[in-house]
Amino acid sequence: MRHRTAWGAVAIAGGLVVAMSAPAGAQAPGAPALPAKPDPRQVAAAAADRLVAAKPKPFRASPRDRIVRTGVVPGAGGLQHVVYQRTYAGLPVHGGDFVVSTDRSGAVLSTSVNQSRPLSVSTKPKVTAASAAKTARRLLPTVDRTSAPRLLVLAEGTGRLAYEVVVTGSKQRRPSVLHVFVDAGTGRVVQSWDDVRAADDQSFYHGGQRNPVEIATSGSGGQYSMSDPGRPGISCANQSGTVYTGTDNVWGNAGGTNLETACVDALYAAAKEFDMAGTWLGRRGLDGNGRGWPMRVGLNQANAYWNGSYANFGRNSAGTKQVTPTDVVAHELGHGIFQFTPGGSGGSNEKGGLNESTGDIFGALTEWYINEPRVQEQMSGTTAVVNYDPPDYLVGEEVDLVGSGPIRNMYQPSLVNNDPNCYSSSVPSMEVHKAAGVQNHWFYLLAEGSNANDPNNGRPNSPTCNGSTLTGIGVQKAGLIFMETLNLKTSTWTHSLARRASLQATLNLVQVGKATCTDFTRVRDAWNAVSVPAASGEPTTCTGGGNDFSLSLNPSSGSTQPGQPVNVTVGTQTTSGSAQQVTLSATSQPSGPTASFSPNPISSGQSSTMTVTVPAGTPDGRYTLTVLADGAQVDRTATFTLTVGTPGPGDVFSDDFETDKGWTVNPGGTDTGTAGLFQRGTPQATSYSGTNLQLTAAGGGYDLVTGASAGADAGANDLDGGTTSIQSPAITLPSGTLTLSFSWYLGHLNNASSADYLRVRVVGTTTTTVLNQTGAATNRSAAWQTATVDISAHAGQTVRILVDAADASTGSLVEAGIDNVRITGS
C-alpha cells in the first residue's frame, strides 16, 4: 500500500444465579454449534505479523533486532491497532516501537514508525550503572528511592547506549517520579521526563442543592462506598487512598470546601468522560480495556496532578473551592489515556507539551458531552447560587485556581500567559503547560473553525497563524480523529509526527466509513493554520474510502526438491468500492527460497503466477513464504508453506524455553492481573505448609511461569488480581496428522475457586481448547503433568498457542507453569 503514507447460559456471581436469555441469532438446543466468530484483535495481529515479516524495510529492522508484538488496541469503526516493541542485542529499544493499523477483516491500512534508521551501536557501556544512578539523583532535590539502572538503546540515528534510572521523590513540595536517561558513553543526561503530570448527591459544580446529580456507588443495606460498580477502577478516596464510605448513599453538602462534595464532582466527571470515550470515540473505558482509574481529593495545594496510576486533586489558592470541575478532572484522567495508548507518556519535553494538550482536549470533550446549561440560578429564598460547568474551550475557569481566571485558552492561547498560538522552533523546549497551546489551538480550529462567531455559547472566533479562514467539523468528529491519532502514537512524539498521524488516522477512518475526504482536508488545513510543519512521508491525498480486496493462494502449500521451482496462483478480488493497483512481493522464513510474480503489478480482480525458486543446496525443511499484496489503499497478506526435501515427523515446532523464541505477553491487550504475570523465566520453587505451588522447570532452566521469583513468601509473586496470558509465535502447520504435547502444572491453596484456571488453546482460523484445568477450594500441590492432543483439525493453518491463567473472583494463591511444547507431524 502506498501509505498515505449459548442458549440458556447461566452467569454466577457472588452466589447469585441469573438466567440469561438467548441473544438474537443464537442456535436452539440440539442445533449444530455455530462457528466461532473471529476475534478482530487476533485477525489484526496475524495480518500485522505477516506484514512485518513480508515488508521489514519500513520498520528499520537490523540483524540484531527482535520485534515483539505487545498488544492490540481497538479503535473506532472496527479499526485495530497492533503495537510492537523491539530489542537490540537483547536490550530494550526506546523509540523503536511502532503501530500497524488494520480494519476488522485484517486489511492493513497504515503503519506508524518513527525510527529513522536501522540500529548499529556498541552495547558495552563506558560508564558504570552506579555512576549513572548518582547523576540521575542530582535532578531531584528530595530523593526517596532510586531504581536499579537499566541499560537500553535509544533509537537516535544508528543508536545511543544509555541507562534509564527512575528517581522517586519531590520537587517544590510536589511529588515526582522522574525517568532519567544517562548516556552510557559520556555519563551525561540526554533525556528525562516525569510520570507526575500537575491541575442524588450534591455536587458543587453540577447544580448544587437545587439539582442534585446522580453518581454510581457500590454497596447496599447501609454499607456504601464511592466506587463506581459499572465503570471498573473509578473510585474516590482521601489522601491516604481510603475510599469514602457511608451508610445512607447520600454524599456531600454542595459546599466548595467539602471533600465528599469534591468526590461527587470527581466521580460525576470521570463517569461522563468514561461514557464519552465509548459513545463518541469508540474506546473501551479510559484505559482501552474497559477500566478507569482511582482519584483522591484533599490535596493541600493549589494543584491537581496525575502520577501514573491515580489522579489527585487539591483546592484553589483562595481555599474556597476544590479543584474538581469537569475539565480539570477529565484533564488529569486524560493524561492516563495518553499513557495508556501506544507509545506511552514518557519521552521528550515536546511530547510533554502534547500530553498536557491531550488533557485539555479531553476536558473540553467531556464538557461538550455533558453539555450543562450556561446560566447560574439563584435559589429561591436563599443567597446560594446554583453552579454549573457549561461547555467551552477554556481550562479551569470554574475553579479560578490561582485567582486569575482560566489557566489556558484553546481558541486563542495567547490570551492566557501569552501561551503560543502558533508553532515555532522554541515550542519544543517550552514549559509543557505553555507548549500545550499549539495543539489546543489546532483542535479548536478543527472542531469549530476560525469564524464560529458564537462567544455566548463557548465558541468565539479564533485567529489563524497564516490568515486562513477555516470551517470546523464539529467537536465529536474532531475528538474521534484525535483519539485515532493517539492510537498511532509512538514513544518519540512531536508536533509534526502528531500532524502526520492525524492525517493517517483520518484516512483510516475514511476507509471504515467514519470520516470523509473533506475531514482529511480540514485536519491538514488546521495544522497549517497553527504553523506546524509537515512531517516526512505524511499523506497528501485522499481518494475516498471503502476500497478493499481479498487475496488467495492456490495451492496454499506445496513440496519440492532443491533446485526445482513451484508455481502458485495468486488470486485477488475487489470486495468493496473500486479496483486498485496491487504490487506483489514475498519473503521466506527461514531464508532460501525466493519468489517472482508474473504479471506484477496487477489490478485487484486479476490473478498472477508466483514462481518459487528453490536454489540447489537449500536445506531440507519447511519454509513459510509470506506474500504481500501492496494495494493503493489497503495491504493484504497470505502465507504459502513449502516443504523442501523430506523433513522428519518431529520438526514442526518445539520449544523448551531455553532460548527466547518470541512468545508475546498479553497479546490481546486484555490482561487484568496485577502480579505474577506469565513470563519466560527461571522459576524458583515455592510451597506453603507442604503444598508445592511453584516448581522448577520440567527440563533445563527456563519455562513459562506465573512470576518466576519466589519473593519473601509463597504469595509474594503468585498470580493476583485477574488474568494473564502469553502466546507463541506464528506456527505454520503442514497437512497430515499433527500432535501437540506439553508439560503443565496448576497449584493453589484452599482459598481458590472454580473461577481460577489454567487454559491452553490453539488459535488459527478456528480455536481449539486443549487444556482447561480449573481451581477448587482445596490445597492442590503442583506437579508436572504431560498433555498430548491431536490438533490435525488445524492442518494447513498458521496457528498460535495461547496460554492463559486466572486468579478470578476473590483473591487466592494460584501458580501455573508450561514447559516442553512440541508439535509433531506424520
N, C-alpha and C positions, 0 to 999 in steps of 0.2 A: 504494500500500500504506500502510496505517496503520502506520508504522514503530514498532512496539512497540520503539516509536519508528517377405623374398621367397624363396621356396623356394631351397635350396642356396646361400644367401648366404655370402660369404667375407669374413671380417674379417682385415685385415692390420695387424699392429702389430710394429714393430721387426724386420721381415723374416720374422716367423713367420706362416705362413698357417694359419688354423684354420677348418675347415668347420663351419658351424653348421646343425644340423638345423632343419627347418621347424617353426614353432610350431603348436600346435593351431589348426585352423581356417584354415591358410594354403592358398592355392589350389595345385593341381598344375601342372606345366609345361604351357603351352599354354592353360590356362584363362583366361577373361576376368579382367582385373585387378579386384581388389576395390576398392570405393570407399574413398577415404582416410577414416579415422576423424577426425572433427573434433577439433582440439586444444581442450580445455576452456578454456585460457587465452585463445585467440582468440575463442571463443564468448562468454566472460565479458567480454572487453574490448569487443567490439562491442555487447553488451547494455548495459554501463555507459555507453559513449559515447552511446548513444541516450537513456538516462535523463537524462544531463547536458544533452543538447540539448532534451529534452522537458519537463524539470522544473527549470529553472535556479534558481528562487527558494530552495529549501532549501540551495543551495550558495553563497548570498550573493554572486552574481556582480554586478559593476559593469560599466558600459560600457567601462571601461579595462582590464578583466581579460582575460587569455588563460589558459585552463585547459589543461594539458598532462598527458596520461597518461604516467606514468613506469615502470610495471611492473605485473605481475600476480603475486601471491603465492598459491601453492596452499595450501589448508588441509585439514583432516580431512574425510572423507566426501564428497569431491568439491567442497568449498567453494572458491571462488576469490575473492581479494580484490584489486580493481583500485585502484591507487594513483594519485592525481593531485596535482600541484603547480599553482601559479598564479603568474603575473606580473601586476604592475600598472604600466601605462605603461612596460612593458619591464623593470621592476625585479623581482627575486625577492621573494616574499612569505613571510616566516617566520610560520607559523601559519595560512596559507591552504590547507594540504594537507588532503585528505580521502580516504576509502576507500569504495568501493561494493562490496558483497559479493553474490555470486551463487552458485547451485548449478551443477553441471556442465552443465546444459542451458541456462544463461543466464538463469534466473529470478532477478530481483533480490530479495534478501531484506532488505537493510538498507543504510543509509548511516551513516557516522561523520564528522560535520562539527562542528568546534569553533569555527570563525569565527562570530561572533555578528551582524555587520552588514556590508553592502557597504562597500567602501573608498572614501574620498573624501579625499585628502590631497595637499598640495603635494609635488612631487618635486624642489624646489630647496633644497639644503642651505644653512644659515647658518653651519655650522662646516666648516672645511676638513678634508680627509682626513688631512693631516699632523698637525693638532691632535688628531683622533680617535685616531690611532696613538700619539701621545705620552701621551694619557690612558690608553689600554689598557696600555701598557708599565709604568705605575706599579703595576699589580696584581700583578706578579711581582718578587721581589727579585733574581732572576738571569734575565736575558733573553738567549737565544741568537739568536733571529731573530723578526721581526715580518712578518706578511703585508701585502700592499697592502690598505688598507681597501676594503671592498666596500659600496656603497650599496644598501640594500634597504628594504622596508616591513615593519614589524611589524604583524600583524593584531590590533591592540588598538583596540577601538571602531571608529572610522572610519579608523584607521591612524596609525602613527607612523613617520616617516622616520628611519632610523638607519644607522650604519656598523657592519659586522661586521669585527673585527680579530682575527686568530689570533696569539697570543703564545706562542712555544715557549721553555721554559726550565726552571727548577726552583724549588722552594719547600721549605725544610726537608729538603734532600738528596734530595727525591723529584721525579721528572720531572713536567712539566706541559705540556699543550697546551691553553691557555686561550682559549676563544672569548669575546670581549667585544663587546657591543652598546653603542654610544655614540650618544646622541640627536643627530641631525644639526641640531637646532634649538638645543639648550641646551648641548651638549657634555658632558652628564652620563652616567655609566654607568647603563644601565637594566636590564641583564641580563648574566650571564656563566655559563659552565659549563666544566668541564674534561673533555677526552676521556679522561684517565688516571683509571681507577677502581681505588683502592687497597683484598689479602688473599688357554721355560722359563727364565724370567728371574726375578730375585729382587727382590721389592719390599720395602718397609718396612711399608706399611700394609695389605697384602693377603695375608698369610700367611708372609712371610719365607722363610727357607731350608726350612722344613717343607713349605710348599705353594706352590711357585713358580707364578706366574701366566704366562699366555701373552699376549704383546703382538705386534702385527703390525709387522714391519720390512721394509725394502726391501733388495734385493741378493741375491747368490748367489755361490758359489765363492770364499769368503774375503773378499768385499767387501760389508759390510752397513752400513746406516745406520738411525738411529732416526726414520724417516719411514714413516707408515702408508700402504701402497700401496692399500688398499681404502677408505680414508677420506681423499680428497684434501685437501691443505692441512695435515693434522695432522702435526707433527714436534716434536722436542725438541732444543734446542741449548744451548750455553753462553752466557755473557753477551755475546759478540761476535756471536752469531747463527749460529755454525758448528754444524751438526747433528752429533751424536755418531756416530762410525763405529767399526767393529770388524771383526775377521777371523773370529770364531767364532760370531757371532749369539747370544752369551750375555752378559747385561748385569747389572751391579750386584752387590752383595755382601750385600744385605739390611740394610746399616747406615744408621742415621738421618742420618748426615752425608755419605754418599757421593752424589755428584751423578748418576752413572749410575743408581743406585737411585732417586733422585728422578725421573729421566726415565722409569723403568719405571712408577712410580706415576702420573706425569702422563699418559703415553700410555695406560695402562690406564683411568684415569678418563675421559679425553677420548673414547676409543673407546666406552666404555659410555654416555656421555652422547649421543654421536652415534647409537648404536643405539636408545637410549631415545626420542630425539626422533622417530625414524622409526616405531618399533613402537608407542609409546604415544600420540604426539602428531600423527602424520601429517605431520611436517615432513621435507623433503628435506635431510638434513645439518644442520649447525648454522647455516649462513648462509642456508638456504632454497633453495639452488641446488646441493646435493649436496656441499658442501665444509665443512671446518673451518678452524682457524687454527693457526699455529705457537705453540710455547711455548718459554720459556727457563728455566733453573734456575741457581742460584748467585748470586742477588742478595744482596749483603752487607747485608741489612736484615731486621728482624722485620716482614716485609711481603710482600704479593703484590699485583699490580695488572694491569689491562687498559689498554692505551694506545691503543686504536682499531684496532690491526692484529695484535697478539700479546699473549699473557699471560706475565707474568714472576713467578717465584716465588723467595722468599728462604728464611730459616731462622727458627726461633723465637728469642726473646730469650735463652734459655739456650744456644743454639748446639748443641742436641742432636738436633734434627730439622729436616728440610726441610719447607717449607710446601706439601706436595703430597698431603694426604689427599683423598679423593674429593670432599667437599663444597666444599673450597676451590678445587680445580681446576675443578669444574663451576660454581662461583660466578663465577669470573673469565671463563670461556667463556660463561656466562650473560649477562654484560654484552655480549658480542658478539652474542648472539641479540637482546637488547634493541635494540642498534644496528642490526641487520640485519632489523628488522621495520619496518612503515610508521611514519613519524614520527621515526625515528632516535633517538639518545640525547641530543641537545642540547636545552637548554631551561632551565626554571626550577629552583630549588633543590628544590621539591616533586617535580618529575619525577626529580631525582637520587635522592631517597629511594625512590621507586618502582623506580628502576633497581637500587639496592642490594638491595631486597627481591626483585627478579626473580632476581638472582644467588643469593640464599639459597634461593629456591623451586627453582631448577634443581639446586642442590646436594642438597636433600632428595629431589627426584625421582630423581636419579641413584643416590643411596644405596639408595632403596627398590627401584629397578630391579635393582641388583646383588644386594641382599639377602644380605650376608655374615653369618656367624654372630656371635653376641653374646659368645662366651667367648674368653678368652685361654688359649692352651695352652702348657704348659711342655714344651720339647723334651726328650726322653729323654736322660739322661746329660749334660745341659748346663744352664747357668743362663739360656740365652736364652729369651725369651718370644716366642711367635708372635702377632703383632698382626693385628687385622682392623679394618675400618671399617664397623661394622654400621649399619643404617638408623635414623635418629631425626630429630628436628626441632631439634637443636642445631647450631650452626655453629662449626667449628674446634675441637671438643672434643678430637680426637685429637692435634692438634699442640701444644695449650697455648701459643698464640702469645706471650702476654706473661706467662705464669706464673700466670694466674688462671682457667684452665679455658676454657669456650666463650666466644666473642666475641659471640654473640647467641643468643637463645632464641625459638623461634617459637610454642610453645604458651602461654608466659607471658613476654612480652618484658621485663617489669619485673624479672625475676629476674637480669638481667644489665645492669649500668649504669643501672638504673632506666629502661630504654627504655619508650616508651609502649605500653600495651596497647590504648588507645582513641584515636580521632581527636579532636583539639581544634584550636582556631584557632592554636595555637602550633606544630603539627606542620609546616606548610609551610615555616617558616623554620628548623627544627631542622637540626643537622648530619646529613648524609644517612644515615650508618650508623645513627644513633639513630632517625631517622624511619622506617627500614625496618620497625620493629616493628609498625606498624598493619596493613600489607598482609600481613606474615608471619603475624600472628595470624588475620586473615581466612582465609588459605589453610589454616592448621591446622584451624580450626573447620569449614571447608567439607569438608576431606578426612576428618577424624577425629571431628568433633563436640566437644561440651563435656564429655561423660562417657564418654570412651573407656575409662578405668579399666584401662589396661594399661601401667603405667610400666616394667615389666621388659622390655617389647618396644618401647620407644620411643614409646608413645602414652599419656602421662599425661592426667589431666583438665585442662581449660582453663577459666578463668573468663571469663564474658562481661560486657560493659560494661552491659548492660541487664537482667541477671539471667535471661536466657532459657536454655532447655535445647535444645541442637541435636544433630541426628543427622548424621553425615558421609556423604559419597557415595563415599569411597574416594580414595586418593591418585592413582590413574591417571586417574579421571574428573575430579578436580579439576585435575590437570595439563592435561588436554585442554581444559577450559574456559578455563584461564589462557592457554594457547597461542593459542587463538582470540581471546581478549581482546587479546593483543599484536598480532594481525593486524588489529585495528581501531584501533590506537594512532595518534594524530596528534602533531604536534610540540608542541602545547600540552597537556600531560598532567597531570591532577590526580587525587587520590583519588576525587572524585565522578565524574569522567569515566571513570576505570577501572571504577567501580561500574556506570555506565550501559553501558559497552562490554561488561562481563562478562555482564550480563543479556541484551543483544542477541546476544552470542556464543552464549549458551545457547539462545536461540530459534533461531538459525541452525542449531545442532547438532540441535535438536529437529526442524527441518524436513527434515534429511537422515538422520534416524534414529539419531543418535549421542548423544542426550540425551533427557530426559523433562521434563514439566512439574514433576515433583517436584524435579528438579535445579534448575530455574528458581527455585522457591520457596526452596530451601536456599541458593542463591547470594545471594538477596536477604536472607534471614534472617542469614547470616553477616556481611554488610556492616552490617546493623542492629546486630548484636552487638558490633561494634567501633566503633560510633557514626559511621560515615561517612555524611554526609547524601546524600539523593537528588539527582541532577542533573536539571536541566530537560529534559523530553522523554524521560526514561528509560522503558523498557517497564514496564508494571504488571501485565499479564495474560499467561497462556499458555493457548492453547486447543487444544494438540495440534499434531502435525506431519504432513507428508505431503500437505497440501492444495495442489494445483497445477492450472494450467490452461494451455491454449495460446491463441495469438492469431493470426488470419489476416486479410488484407485481400484483397478480390476486387472489382475487379482490383487489382494492386499498382502499376500505373502508368496514366497517362492523359494526355490532352491537351485543351486548351480554348482559347478566346479570352478576352481581358479582358472582364469583365462577365458571363461565362457560368459557372454553377456546375457541379460534378462530384459525382456520388453514388458512394459506395463502401460495400460491405457489410463491416462489421467482425464477424468471427465469433470466438466463444470456445468452448472445450470443456473440461470438467473432466477432467483426465488422471489425477488420483490424489486419494484422500481425498474430501472433501465439497466441494460448491459453495460459492463465496464471492462476496461482493458486489464488483463491479468498476466503478470510475469511469473514464470515458474523457475524454481531452483530447488536443490535438495542438498542435505548434508548427511553424513553417515557417522554413526556411533557404534562401535569404535571406527576409527578411520580406516580407509582401504578402498571400498567400492566408491565409484563416482557416478554421477548421473548427468545425462544431457536430454534435451527436450526438442521435439520437432512436431508442429511449429512452436515457436516461442518468440514474442508473447502471443496470447490468444485473447479473444473476446469471450466473456462469460456466456455460456451456452455452447461453446465449442470444446473439442477434445484435442489432446496432444498425446504423443507417444513418448514415454520416458524409457530411455535405454540405460540400463545399469551396467556399467563396465566393471568387471572384477579382474584386476591385474593378476598375471601369473605370480605365484608365490604368496598370494593372500592367505593368511592362516585360516584353517577350518574354524567355524564358529557361527554364531548368529549375529547379524548386523541389523540395526534399525536405521532406515533411511527416512528422515523427516522431510516431507515435501511441503514447500511453502508456495502458496498461490497468492502473490502480492498484488492485490487489486487497487484500483484508484481510490476506493473509499473504505474497504474492509480487507482484512487478510484472513485466509483460511489455511489450515494445515492438516495433514494426514500422514500416517506412518505406513511404511512398507517393511515387512520383516523378511529378511533374506538369510537363508541358510546356505552357507558355503561349506562344501565338503560333507563330512558325516560327523556332526557333533555327538558326543556321548549323551546318554539319557539324563545325567545328573547335573547338567551345566546350565540350566535355565536361569536360576538365581540362587545365591546363597549369601548369608551374612551372619558371621559370628561376632560382629561388632568390634572386632579387634582393630579395624580401620574404619574411618568415617566414610560411609557410602552415601551420605546425603539425605538422611531421614529428616523430615521437617516437623518441628514442634508447632502445635496449634495451627494446622494447615487451613482450617476453615475460618479462623479468626473468631471462634465462638467459645473458647475455653473460659471457665469461670473460677477454676481453682486458684487459691491464693498461696499455696505452698506445696512442696512435694510434686512438682510437675514432672512429666515424663522427660527424660534426657538419656542420651547415650553417655554412660559413665562407669566408673569403677565403684561398685556398691560396697558399702560397709555393713556387715551383718548387724542386725538389731533383734532383740527379743524382750518380752515382758513376762516375768513370772513363769518362765518355761515355754512360753508361746513364741515360736520364731515368727518374726514379722518381715524383716528384710534379709535376703540371702545374698551371699556372694554369687558371682556369675556362674552359670551352669558349666561353662568351659572358658578357659582363658581368664582375662581380667575384666572385660567390659560386657555390658548388656544394656537393654533398655529398662530403666528403673524409675520409680516414682520418688525422685530425690535421692541421689547417691550417698550423701553424707549421713553419718549416724547422728551427729549432734550430741547434746548433753544427755538425752534420754530417748526412749523408743519413739516418742511422739514428736520429737523436735523437727524432723524433716519428712514426716509422712504426708500423704495426700490430704489436703484440707480445703474446705470451702466450695467444692463443686467438682467440675470435670477437668480432665487433662487428656490431650490426645497427641499422637505422633504418627507420622505417615512415611512410608517408604518412598524411595524414588520410583519413577515410572518403570514398569517391568513389561516388556513386550513378550507375550506368551505365544509359543508356536501351536500348531494344530496337534491333535492327538490326546493321549491320556496324561493328565497332569495331577501331581500330588503335592500338597503343601504340608510341611511339617514344621513344628517349632516347640521349644520348651517354654513353660509358663508357670507362674505361681500367683496365688492371691492369698494374703494373710490379713487377719483382722482380729480385733478384740470383740467382747460381747456387747460393746456399745454400737456395733454395726447393725445394719438392717438390709432388707432386700432391695433398698434403693441404691446401695453401694454395689459396684460391679467392676469386672474386667471383661472387655469385649474385644474381639478381633474380627475384622471384616475384610473381604476382598472387594475392592471397588473398581468396576470397569463400566461397561455400558449398562450392566446390572450390578446389584450389590448382594453378596453372599455373606451371611454371618457364620463364621466358622468356630467361634467360641463365645459363649455368653455365660460367664460364671458370676452369680450374684452373691452378696453377703448375707449374713444372718446374725441374730442376736446371740452369738456364741463365740468362744475363742477358737479361731481356726489357725492352726500352725502352718506357716508357709512351707511348701515342699515342691521341688521341681517336678513337673509332670510333662509328658510329651503328647501333643495333639497331632494327629495325622488325618488329613481331609482331602477328599477328591475334589479338585476345582476344575475339572475338564469342561464344565459349562462355560468357562471363561476362555477356552482355547481360541487363539487368534486375536484376542483383545490386548490392548495396553491397559494394565491394571496397576493399582497401588494397594499395599497392605496398610490398613488403618487400624491402629490400636488405641483404645480409649478406656479410661477408668474413671470412677466417680466416688467421691465421698459426699453423698447427697443427703437430703432430708436433714437430720440432726448431725452434729459433729461426731465423728467416730475415728478410730485409729485404723487406717487402711494402707496397705502396701502392696505393690504389684511389680512383676518383672517379666520380661520376654528375652529369650536368647535363642541362638542357633536356628535362624529362619532359613528354610530351604525349599525350593520348588524344583521338582524333578519331572522329567517327561519321558514318555515311551511311545 
